[in-house]
């Protein structure tokens, strides 16, 4: 089951004193993965960053495709891509609410 974290469309707003979450809001946590945006990415097409431990990747949302990765293997990147595809509507909604909301 997917548990949305910080879905701006659902009314979540991080504590304004928490600079980490203001600059990199978590949109989804699933298993070991944290899906988030960088606040400075407003001018880029919709995308999401994913991290696990020291590994990170960036995926474009429309269509879902890998932009870059460091630390993830091919199998794990395919698993992450499938998670993003399954949650694409929620991720796009969160992007639009956060950057244009």
C-alpha positions, 0 to 999 in steps of 0.5 A: 500500500502506498502511503503519501507523505506531504501531498500538497493537494491533500493539505499537508504543509511541513513545519515552516521552521524545518528548512530541509523539508521546505527545500526538499519536500517528501511526496511519497515514501515506499519501502526504502525509497523517499520520493521528493522534489527540490524547491529550486526545480520549478523551471524544469519539466515535472520530475521526481527525485528518489533516494535510498541511503546514498543512492539517488536518481531523477525521473521525468514524469511525462513520460516516465523515464530516467534522467540520471542516477548514481548508486542504483543498479539496473534492476532497482531502477526498473523497480523504481520506474514501476513505482513511479508509473503506478503513482504518476497521477499523484506525483504530477498532482503534488508537483503542480500543487507545490510549484503552481498551487 
